[in-house]
Amino acid sequence: MSLFAVVLFLFTSPTAVEAHAYLQSSNPADQSELAKSPDKVVLTFTEMIQNEYPSIIVRDSEGKRVEDGKAYINKENDHVVEVGLASSLPADIYSAEWRVVSADGHPVSGVISFKIGNVDKNFTASAVGKSDSSSWPSTLVKVILYIGFSVVAGVLLFYIALYRGKVDEKLRRRTVQALTVGIGLLLIGFLLFLPVQVQIYTGGNGLDFDAMKQLIQTSTIGHLWLIQLGSLLLLIVSFVVIIRKQWMERVWIWLVSLCFFLVILFAKAMQGHAAGSPDKTIAIPMDFLHLLSASAWVGGILVLFFLLAKQKLAKETWNRFSPYAAGFVAVIIVSGLLMSVMNIGSMTKLFTTEYGKVILLKVALFLVMGALGLVHYLYMRQTGRQLSAKTIIAEFGIGIAILGVAAFLTNVQTPPPAPPEAFSEKVAVKSGYVTLKIAPAIVGENTFMVVFTDEDGQVRSDFQQVRLTAVPNGGKKESEFQAVKDKQDVYVATGLYLNATGRWEIKIHALGNDFSEIDTSFTIKIKQ
């Protein structure tokens, strides 16, 4: 059962389901034809865009750049990237090449195009979003960090909650060896992390020290890296004091080390996809608890095997570990399955996308290790003997392979989100009914359609004015616009921009030809 849970952690780890951003909409729309020059290019993505090196380069048909200034994140909505355009662009065909870094730290790029005026030129093929980074450096860093987290967490769990015996010289020496490996891996991982991020964000040389300096000074991920590195140095100092003072049997001093370790893990949780969630107050703690539980669970097994090999207190300590393991597994299952379901979307995508196929590979490894774990469990129960070192190495070898696949999966682009559902709702008023339709009901451009009917269901068109007011949640600035009647007696407002996720109140005020008034409102929740 213990080995089954190890694999379950690796299979359901939310670090393996971090999504990449997709371009949701653009203004101008891709391959659109405009009568006059727009003021700017606006791109809206399916998740938060990090404020490090967003880029939109706009060129005319001859390759001349026409953007005005640098691209920037919209202050009111971190899903939106904008760049100004030179005034009064002439009739021509234009391309906007964009490159951004999504909430999970992955760069995504693409190209859209649009025409201004009457131009006899064909659009070129557009690329509306692809990941353009090499995955193996990032995967390697994650594997190093995950193993380091597990070893350190296992040692802390061992001395805080599991071991109740005397620390002899042999146990002390093995503890030093385990901490040396764990801390060494964390140091290597954090030192490699910065150049890898520079390469990802800039698309250039990872050893660009000026870019590293800028990343540390100006970016959130750079600030978090400094916090992690500082906490790691304090963690090292605390371990040195514990070992040199021979305080390894004092639980309270290990709790000090635990505090530094928790800061490192929480900062790690703030660097991933959870930081781009619409509800960060839930997503980040969930990611932190998952990472902590997984590290303590896997690390506990590794450390117990290493520190108590052929020791008299081994059985008693393993029994003490069981209830902790059950708690860790409960947290791992709940958080991991929740985030996995959110990102995979449908069972069909499990077989038709690269992301789904990598998950299937993890499932296959999971089944092999699960079968091996069952054989080992039955062997120990029937014979009462411990497993050989070779058998344990083989079992954990498969576990490390699954860990590698999990780390690789963080760099595989997730399936695109399902198309948004248009909003449609009908409410009763004194003179009949009002129906509001909003399509596609996303962050970005939307079309608002209002239909008025009397009590007999007949469509009304006797209004001299229909005014809509969009009020975002949180007291932010509202927008007001007029709707125009079309040939089907539907009052329509097109190209209207909703600039944030969350709840919106749409107020409708209609003034009839006889100066009678209709006032009503609708509530809509914009998810992306």
N, C-alpha and C positions, 0 to 999 in steps of 0.2 A: 504493500500500500504506500509506503514512503516513496519508493521509486516511481510509482504511478503519479504521485503528486508532484514530484520533481518535473516530470515530463509535462504534466498539466500546466505548471507554471510557464514552461517554455512555449507551450502551445497557445496559451491564452494571454500571453504578455501584451499589455497595451503598447509597449514600445515597439511591438511588431505590427501595429495597425495605425501608425501615424499617417494621416492623409496628406497628399500634396494639394496645393491650391490649383483650382481650375478657373479659367477665364469664364465668367458667367455672362457678362454683357459688356458692350463698349459703346461709347458715344464719341464719334460717329460709329454706327454699326459696321461690321465687316462687310465689304463689297457694297456699300451703300452709295447712292448718288445724291449729292447735295447741290442745292441751288446757289448757296453762298458759303463763304469760308467760315468755319467754326472758330470759336475763340480758343478752344483747347481740346485735347484728347483725354477722355476719361475711361479708365478700365476698372471694372468691378469684378472681384474674385470671390470664390466660394468660402474663403477663410481669411483670417487676418494675414496681412503682409507686413513683414518685418521692415523696420525703418533703416535698413542698412543697404545702401547702394541700389535703390530702385532706379530703373532706367527705361525711358521711352525715347527712341530716336525716330524722328519723322523726316522722311525724304521725299522729294518730288521725283518725277520720272527720269530725271538726269542724275539722281543721286545727291542732289544738294540738300543739306539739312535745313529744315524750316521751323524746328521747335524753338520756343522762346524760354530760355532758362533750363534748369534741371527738373527732372521728375520729382514728385513729392507725394507723401501719404496725406490723404484728406484728413484734416484735424477732427472732423466729426465722425468719421467712419474709417477704421483701419483696414477695411476690405477694399478701399478705393485708392487707386494711384492716378495722378493727373500730371499733365504737362501743358504749358501754354504754347500757343502757336503764333507765328508772326502774323501781323495784321494784314487783312485783304489779300489772302493767297490767290494767285491767278488760277484760271481754269487748268486743271491738270489731274493726273492720277497720283495719289500719295500712298506711301506705305509707312506704318508705324511699327517698328521693331521694339519689343518690350522684353524686359528681363527683371524678375523680382525674386525675392526669397520668401517662401511661405512660412507659416507659423512653426512647422516642424524643422526648419533650418535647411530646406532643400530649394535650390534655384529652379525656377520654371521660366521658360521663354516662349515666344511666339511672335507672329506677325499678323497684323490686320491691314486692310487697304480700303481706300475710299476715293471717290471722284468728286471734284468740284466743277460745276458747270458742264457744258456740252463738250465732252471729250471723246474722240473716236479712238480709244485705246482699250485693250482688254485687261481685266484683272489678272494678276499672277496668283498662283496657288497660295493660300494662307495656311499658316501653322498656328493653331489656336491654343497651344499649350503643351509643352513637352519638358520633361526633366532633362537638364543638360549637364549634369555633374557625373564625375566618375564615382562609382559607389564603393569601390573596395577600400580606399583610405578611411572613409567614414565608418564602414563596417568593421574594419580592423580596430579602430579606436574604441568603438562601442563594445566589442568583444573583450578588449583589454580592461576597460572600465567595469564591465559587468562582473568579470571574474574577480577583479580587485575588490569591488563592493562586497561580493559574497564572502571572500576570505576574511576581511576585516569584520563584517557583521557576524560571521560565525564565531570568531574569537571573543567578541564582546558578549554575545549570547552565552557562550560557554562559561565565562567567569561571572557574569551577572546573575544568571538564572539556573544554570545546569550543574556545575561542578561544586561539590561540597567537601572534597577531600583536601589533603595536604599537597602543596605544590613542591614536589621534589626537583632535583636538578635536571632530571631527564625531561620532566614536563615543562620546566622553565625553558630549557634549550629548544624544545619543539615549538613552544609558543613564540619564541624569538624568531625561529625560522618561518613560521606561518605569517607573523606580522611583517617580516621582511619581504616576503613574496607579495602579500596584499598591498602594503604601502608602496612597494616598488612598482607594481602594476598601475596603481593609481597615479603615481608621479609620471610614469611614461605616458599614460592615457591623457592626463591633463596637459602635458608638454606638447604632445602631438595634436591635441584638440585645436589649439589656436591656429597653427599654420593650415590645418585642414579646413577650418572655417573661413580663413582668408581666401583660400583657393576657391571654396564654394561661393562665397559672396561676391568676389571680384571677377571670378572666372580667369584669373591670372596666376602668377607665381605665389605659391603658399609661403615662401620665405621672404616675402616683401615686408621688411621690418617697419616701414612707414605705414603700410596698411594695417599691420598688427597693432601699432601704436594707436592709430585712429580707431580701430575696432575696440580696443580696451577703453579708450577715453570717451567715446561717443555712443557706443551701442549698449543696449540692455544685455545682450549675450556676453559682451566683454566685461561688464560690471559683475555679472553672475560668475564669470570665470575667475575674476579676482577674489570674490567671496569664497569660492570653492578652494582656490589655491591657498588663501590665508587660513581657512579652516583646516585644510590638510596639514599645513605646517604646525598649527596648534595641536592637532591630533597626534602628529609625530612626537612633539615635545612631551605630551601627556604619557605616551607609551614609554618613552625613554625614562621618564621619572618613575613610572610604575615598576619597570624592570630593574633599574639601578637601585631603587630604594627597597626592592623586594617586597612590594605592597600588592602582589598579585592575588593574595587571598582577601583583600579588602574590597568589598563590592562597591562602596561609595566612590572610590577613585576611578573605577571603570565607568561609573555613571557620568563623570566629567568627560571622559573620552567619548562616550555615547552622544553627548550633546554636540560636540564638534562634528561627529559623523552624521548626525541628523541634519545639521545645517548643510552639509555637502549634498546629501540626498535631496533635500527640499529645493536647493538651487538647481539641481539636475532636473527635477520635475518642472521647474519654471522655464526650462529651455526648450521643451518639446511641444508637441501638438496641443497639449492641455492648455498652454499659454494662449493659444489662438481660439479656444472654445468660447462660444457666446456666454457661457456661465463659468468663468474662470474660478470663482469661489468654490465650486464643487469639483471641477475637472482637475485642478492642480493638486488639492489634497488627496483625491482619489489616485492620481498617478504616483504621488509620494508614498501613500500607504501600500500600493502595489509593489513599488520598487523596494521598499523597506521589507515587506513580508517575503518577497521572493529572495532577496539577498540573505535574510536571516535563515530562511528555510533551506536553501541550497547550501549556503555557507555553513550552517549548523551540521549538515550531514558530512560535508568535506572535512571540517575541523574535528568532529568527533572521530571519524575514521583515522585521522592523522595523529591527534593528540593522545588518544586512548587505545592505540593498537596494542592488543594483548595485555591490557591493564585489568586489575581486579575490579575497579569501579566502573568498568565500561558498561556492563549490563544495567546497573542502577542508573547511570547517567543517561543511557539511551531511553530507558523507561520514563525518566523525568522530561526528556525532550518531546515525547509523544503528544501530550496535550498542547504544547506550544506549536508543534507542527500542524496539528488539526486547526488551530486558530489561524495560522499563516495561510494554510490551504484555503480556508473559507474566504479570506480577504482576496486571495489571488483569483479564485474562481469568479467571485461576484464582479470584481473590477475588470478582469480580463475578458470574460464573456460579454459584458455590457459594451465595452469599447470595440470588441471584434464584430459584434452584430451591427453596431452603428456604421462601421466602415465597409464591410463587405457588401451590404445592401441586399443581395439576393443569392440564392443557391446557384443560379445559372452562371453568375460571374465567377463562381469557384472553379468552373471548368473552362471558361472562355477567355479569361484574362491572365496575364503574367502573374499578377498579384495572387489570384486564386490558385494557380498552379504551384506557386511556392508554398502556399498554405497546405496544399495536398502533399507536397514533399515532407513538410513537418508532420503531417498526420501519419504518413508511412513510417517515419522514424519513431514517432510516438508509439505506434503499434509494435514495432520491433522491440523497443525498450520496455514497453509494458509486458510483453510476453516473456522477455528475459527476466524482468523483475518478479513475475509470478513464479517462474521456475526457481529462482533463488529463494523466494519466500517459502515455497514448499520444501525445498532441500533443507533449509535451516530448521523448519518445524519438524521434519521427519527424523533428522539426524542429530539435531542439537549442536552441530558444529558450525564454526564460523567459515565464511567463504574464503577462498584463496585470494591472494593479492592480484593474480592475473585476472580472475573473474571480476573483481571490483574494478580494475582498470578498464576492462572491456565495457562494462556497464556505463562507467562514467565517460568513456570515449564516445559512446553514442550520445550521451547527454551533452557533451561539448559540441558534437556535430549539430545537434538541434539548436544549441545556443548560437552557433555560427549562422545557421539558416535564419534564426530570429533576427540577428543583427543585420543580415543581408536584406531581410524583408523591409527594414526601415527605409531602405533606399529604392524600393520598388514602388512605382506610382500606383496608388489605389484606383479602383474603378471609378469612373465619373459618377457624380451624384445623379439620382433620378431627377427627371425634369420637374420643375415646380408645378404645383397645382394652382390653377387660377382661382381667385376668390369670387364667390357668388353668394349673395344673401338677400333675402326679401323681408322687409319689415312693414308693419301696418301703421298707417297714419289716419287722421280724421277723414280725409277725402278718398281713401283707398289704400294703395300700396306703393312702396318705393323699392326698387331692386337695384343693387349696386354690384357691378362686376369689375374686377381688377385683374388684368392679365399682363405679364405672367405672375404677378404678385411676388416680386423679388426685390432685393437691393439693386437699384438701377432704374432704367426707364420702364415705365408701365403705361398701359392704356386704361382709362377709367370710363366706364359706361353706366349711365343711369337711365332706368326705364320707370316711367310713372304710369300706373294703371288705376282706374276707378274701381268702385266696389263690385262692378259687373265684369271686371277683367279686361275692359277696353283700354287700349293704350292712349294716354293723354299727351298732347303736344302743344297745349295752350300756355306756354310759359315764355315770358319775355327775357328771363334771366335764370340761369342755374349756376350757382357758385359752390365750389367744393373747397374745403379747408382740411389740410392734412396736418394733424397734430401728433408729433412723436412723443413717446413716453419719456418722462424725466424732465419735463419743462423746457425742452429745447425749442428752437425757433420753428414756428409753424409756417406752412406754405399755403397760399390761396390762389385759386385759378378758376377760370370760366370754362364751362362745357358748352359745346356747340351742337345743335340738333342736326342729325344726318337724315338721309332719305327714308330711313326706316323709323323715324321719330324717336331715335335713341340719342340722348345727350352725351356727347363724347368729348373727352379731353385726352390728347395723345402726347407721347414723348415726355411724360411727367416723371420726375426723378424722386424715388424714395432713397434716402442716403444713409439709412441705418437699419440694423436688425432690431427686433423687439416689437412691442405693441404700438400700433398707430390708431388714432381715432380719426375717422373720416367724417367730417360734418358736411351735410348737404343743406343748402338754402335755395329754395326755388320761389321765384316771384311770378305769379300768374298774370295773364293779360288783364284780368279783372282786379289786379293788385292784391289778390289773396296770396298767402304765404304757406309754404311747407318747410318745416325744419325737422330734421332727424339726423341720426348719426349711426355709424357702424364702427366696430372694432375689429382690426385685422392684425394678425401676428406674422411679421416678416421673419423667416428663419435665416435666409441667406441672401 
